[in-house]
Amino acid sequence: AYKVALDLAEQSGGAFADAPLIFNTKTTSSARDLFYTYDAVSHFQAANLKGADGQSQRKTADFIELQALGKAIAFTNPGKVDQSRFSTPLPDAPQNSVVLIDEIDKAPRDFTNDILDEIENYRFSIKEQDNYRIEKDPDRQILVIMTSNSEKNLPDPFLRRCVFYHIPFPNEDLLRDIVKTQLGGSTTFTDQALNMLIDRFNAVRKKAVRKAPATAELIAWLRILEMHNFMEAPAEKQRRMMLDNLSILVKTREDLEAVAELF
């Protein structure tokens, strides 16, 4: 999403924001959370406080904050949106945005069913402000990227509104490039050592029974080995270090027993 946003910003001459608006899905997320949040508890407390400073009572808008997709929609048409309805500042000029909805499969099933119209038409209403509606400027663009770990199936009506892309595991050349980029130029690993460790990692992936480790586990494993001065250790100690930190790559006892023989 960051790369897409940056590329679109460069290609559009700044019409797109150069960073995505991010929504981190939780198991408790509701459809409203994607557009805005209303802090009812703080509003109630503020309404019942009798301040000695003589300040006027705070408005409902002070407790309403736009969230990722809500911001993106409002940002396309800031001049026509009543900014007194919420506390989130808007840009001076219309803006296109990339929105990342991360791990959408974490959300309750009702979450995706409840945002069908909003995702298709880019509009939403703020219930606490007399259902004040905010709509996308038809001349502006919003690109929504959603990620899923496929922990559960998403509803068919929702999927019909999406373009699906499965990210394949990188081949060996790309994996080495990713590793070198993530470790940085100051890494102590030689190319020969990295090649050996990546080969071991690929062997673990093929041997794992329950869950094959992903690129993130490989990066974490390499960083731990580097922290323990892997390159300075003799061969037998290197082998022991790889084995001792194997739990970073595999997460179940069944997989640990299956791959231990590789070391």
C-alpha positions as CSV (number, residue, x, y, z in Angstrom):
1,A,0.0,0.0,0.0
2,Y,2.9,2.4,0.8
3,K,4.5,1.7,-2.6
4,V,1.2,2.1,-4.4
5,A,0.5,5.4,-2.7
6,L,4.0,6.7,-3.5
7,D,3.8,5.6,-7.1
8,L,0.4,7.1,-7.6
9,A,1.5,10.4,-6.0
10,E,4.5,10.6,-8.3
11,Q,2.5,9.7,-11.4
12,S,-0.4,12.0,-10.7
13,G,1.8,15.0,-9.9
14,G,0.7,15.1,-6.3
15,A,-3.0,14.5,-6.8
16,F,-2.7,11.4,-4.7
17,A,-1.4,11.5,-1.1
18,D,2.0,9.9,-0.9
19,A,1.1,7.7,2.1
20,P,-1.9,5.4,2.6
21,L,-4.7,5.9,5.2
22,I,-4.6,2.8,7.3
23,F,-7.3,0.9,9.1
24,N,-6.1,-2.0,11.3
25,T,-9.0,-4.4,11.5
26,K,-9.7,-6.0,14.9
27,T,-12.1,-8.8,16.0
28,T,-14.3,-6.1,17.6
29,S,-14.3,-3.7,14.6
30,S,-17.7,-2.5,13.4
31,A,-18.5,-1.0,10.0
32,R,-18.7,2.4,11.5
33,D,-15.1,2.2,12.8
34,L,-13.9,2.2,9.2
35,F,-15.4,5.7,8.6
36,Y,-15.5,7.4,12.0
37,T,-15.4,6.8,15.7
38,Y,-17.5,8.5,18.4
39,D,-16.2,8.6,21.9
40,A,-19.5,8.4,23.8
41,V,-17.9,7.8,27.2
42,S,-15.8,11.0,27.0
43,H,-18.8,13.0,25.7
44,F,-20.9,11.8,28.6
45,Q,-18.2,12.6,31.1
46,A,-17.7,16.1,29.6
47,A,-21.4,16.8,29.6
48,N,-21.6,16.0,33.3
49,L,-18.6,18.0,34.4
50,K,-19.2,21.3,36.1
51,G,-16.0,23.0,35.3
52,A,-14.9,25.9,37.4
53,D,-13.2,27.6,34.5
54,G,-16.5,28.7,33.0
55,Q,-15.9,27.2,29.6
56,S,-18.8,26.4,27.4
57,Q,-20.0,22.8,27.0
58,R,-18.1,20.9,24.3
59,K,-20.0,19.9,21.2
60,T,-20.7,16.4,19.9
61,A,-18.3,17.1,17.0
62,D,-15.4,17.3,19.5
63,F,-15.8,13.6,20.1
64,I,-16.2,12.4,16.5
65,E,-13.0,11.6,14.6
66,L,-12.9,10.4,11.0
67,Q,-11.1,7.2,10.3
68,A,-9.3,5.8,7.2
69,L,-12.1,5.5,4.6
70,G,-14.0,8.3,6.1
71,K,-11.0,10.6,5.8
72,A,-10.4,9.5,2.2
73,I,-14.0,10.3,1.3
74,A,-14.0,13.7,3.0
75,F,-10.6,14.6,1.6
76,T,-12.0,14.4,-2.0
77,N,-14.4,17.2,-1.3
78,P,-13.2,19.3,1.7
79,G,-14.9,22.5,0.4
80,K,-18.4,21.0,0.5
81,V,-18.1,19.0,3.7
82,D,-19.4,20.7,6.9
83,Q,-16.2,20.5,9.0
84,S,-18.2,21.5,12.1
85,R,-19.6,17.9,12.3
86,F,-16.4,16.3,13.4
87,S,-13.0,17.1,14.9
88,T,-10.7,15.8,12.1
89,P,-9.0,18.6,10.1
90,L,-9.4,18.4,6.3
91,P,-6.9,19.5,3.6
92,D,-7.3,22.9,1.9
93,A,-7.5,21.3,-1.5
94,P,-9.2,18.1,-2.7
95,Q,-7.1,15.0,-2.5
96,N,-7.1,11.4,-3.8
97,S,-6.1,8.7,-1.4
98,V,-5.0,5.1,-1.0
99,V,-6.7,3.3,1.9
100,L,-5.3,0.1,3.4
101,I,-7.8,-2.1,5.3
102,D,-5.4,-4.5,6.9
103,E,-6.4,-8.1,7.7
104,I,-10.1,-7.6,7.0
105,D,-10.8,-11.3,7.7
106,K,-10.3,-10.5,11.4
107,A,-13.5,-8.6,11.5
108,P,-16.9,-10.1,12.4
109,R,-18.9,-11.3,9.4
110,D,-21.3,-8.4,9.7
111,F,-18.5,-6.0,9.1
112,T,-18.1,-6.8,5.4
113,N,-21.9,-7.1,4.9
114,D,-22.5,-3.7,6.4
115,I,-20.1,-1.8,4.2
116,L,-21.3,-3.0,0.8
117,D,-23.0,0.3,-0.2
118,E,-20.3,2.4,1.3
119,I,-17.5,0.5,-0.5
120,E,-19.3,0.6,-3.8
121,N,-20.5,4.2,-3.7
122,Y,-17.9,5.8,-1.3
123,R,-20.4,7.5,1.0
124,F,-21.3,7.3,4.7
125,S,-23.5,9.0,7.3
126,I,-22.6,10.2,10.8
127,K,-25.5,8.9,12.9
128,E,-24.7,11.2,15.9
129,Q,-25.0,14.2,13.7
130,D,-28.5,13.7,12.4
131,N,-27.2,11.2,9.8
132,Y,-25.1,13.8,8.1
133,R,-23.9,12.3,4.8
134,I,-20.5,12.7,3.3
135,E,-19.9,11.6,-0.3
136,K,-16.9,11.3,-2.5
137,D,-16.4,13.9,-5.2
138,P,-17.2,12.0,-8.5
139,D,-14.1,13.6,-10.1
140,R,-11.8,12.3,-7.4
141,Q,-10.4,8.8,-6.8
142,I,-10.0,6.5,-3.9
143,L,-8.1,3.2,-4.1
144,V,-8.9,0.7,-1.4
145,I,-6.4,-2.1,-0.8
146,M,-7.5,-4.9,1.6
147,T,-5.3,-7.7,3.0
148,S,-6.5,-11.0,4.3
149,N,-4.7,-14.0,5.8
150,S,-7.6,-16.2,4.7
151,E,-8.4,-17.2,8.3
152,K,-12.0,-17.3,7.3
153,N,-14.0,-16.9,4.0
154,L,-15.4,-13.5,3.1
155,P,-19.0,-13.2,1.9
156,D,-19.6,-13.6,-1.8
157,P,-21.5,-10.2,-2.2
158,F,-18.4,-8.5,-0.8
159,L,-16.0,-10.4,-2.9
160,R,-17.9,-9.4,-6.1
161,R,-16.9,-5.9,-5.4
162,C,-13.2,-6.8,-5.1
163,V,-10.4,-7.7,-7.5
164,F,-8.6,-10.6,-5.9
165,Y,-4.8,-11.0,-6.1
166,H,-2.9,-13.8,-4.3
167,I,0.7,-12.8,-3.5
168,P,2.9,-15.8,-4.3
169,F,5.9,-16.7,-2.1
170,P,9.0,-15.0,-3.7
171,N,11.4,-17.1,-5.7
172,E,14.9,-17.5,-4.5
173,D,16.4,-14.5,-6.3
174,L,13.6,-12.2,-5.1
175,L,13.8,-13.6,-1.6
176,R,17.5,-12.8,-1.4
177,D,16.9,-9.3,-2.6
178,I,14.2,-8.9,0.1
179,V,16.5,-10.2,2.8
180,K,19.4,-7.9,1.8
181,T,17.0,-4.9,1.7
182,Q,15.6,-5.7,5.1
183,L,18.9,-6.4,6.8
184,G,20.5,-3.3,5.3
185,G,24.0,-2.6,4.0
186,S,25.6,-2.8,7.4
187,T,24.7,-6.5,7.9
188,T,27.6,-8.7,9.0
189,F,26.4,-11.6,6.9
190,T,28.4,-12.5,3.8
191,D,26.6,-13.5,0.6
192,Q,27.8,-17.1,1.2
193,A,26.3,-17.2,4.7
194,L,23.0,-15.6,3.5
195,N,22.8,-18.2,0.7
196,M,23.3,-21.0,3.2
197,L,20.8,-19.7,5.7
198,I,18.2,-19.0,3.0
199,D,18.7,-22.6,1.7
200,R,18.1,-23.9,5.2
201,F,15.0,-21.7,5.5
202,N,13.6,-23.1,2.2
203,A,14.3,-26.6,3.4
204,V,12.3,-25.8,6.6
205,R,9.4,-24.6,4.4
206,K,9.3,-27.8,2.5
207,K,9.5,-30.0,5.6
208,A,7.0,-28.1,7.8
209,V,3.8,-30.1,8.4
210,R,1.4,-27.5,9.9
211,K,2.5,-24.1,8.8
212,A,5.4,-23.1,6.5
213,P,7.3,-20.1,7.8
214,A,6.9,-16.8,5.8
215,T,9.3,-14.1,4.8
216,A,8.7,-12.2,8.1
217,E,9.9,-15.2,10.1
218,L,13.0,-15.5,7.9
219,I,13.9,-11.9,8.5
220,A,13.4,-12.2,12.3
221,W,15.5,-15.4,12.4
222,L,18.4,-13.8,10.6
223,R,18.3,-10.7,12.8
224,I,18.4,-12.9,15.9
225,L,21.3,-14.8,14.6
226,E,23.1,-11.6,13.7
227,M,22.5,-10.2,17.2
228,H,24.3,-13.3,18.5
229,N,27.3,-12.7,16.3
230,F,26.6,-15.6,14.1
231,M,29.4,-14.8,11.6
232,E,32.1,-14.8,14.4
233,A,31.1,-18.3,15.7
234,P,32.7,-21.6,14.7
235,A,30.7,-24.0,12.5
236,E,29.4,-26.1,15.4
237,K,28.3,-23.1,17.4
238,Q,26.6,-21.7,14.3
239,R,24.7,-25.0,13.9
240,R,23.6,-24.8,17.6
241,M,22.5,-21.2,17.2
242,M,20.3,-22.0,14.2
243,L,18.8,-24.9,16.1
244,D,18.3,-23.0,19.3
245,N,16.4,-20.2,17.5
246,L,14.4,-22.6,15.3
247,S,11.2,-21.6,17.2
248,I,11.2,-18.3,15.4
249,L,10.6,-20.2,12.1
250,V,8.2,-22.9,13.2
251,K,5.4,-22.4,15.7
252,T,4.2,-25.9,16.6
253,R,5.8,-28.8,18.3
254,E,4.9,-31.0,15.3
255,D,6.8,-28.8,12.9
256,L,9.7,-28.3,15.3
257,E,10.2,-32.1,15.5
258,A,9.8,-32.4,11.7
259,V,12.5,-29.9,10.8
260,A,15.0,-30.3,13.6
261,E,16.8,-33.0,11.7
262,L,17.7,-30.5,9.0
263,F,20.2,-28.9,11.5
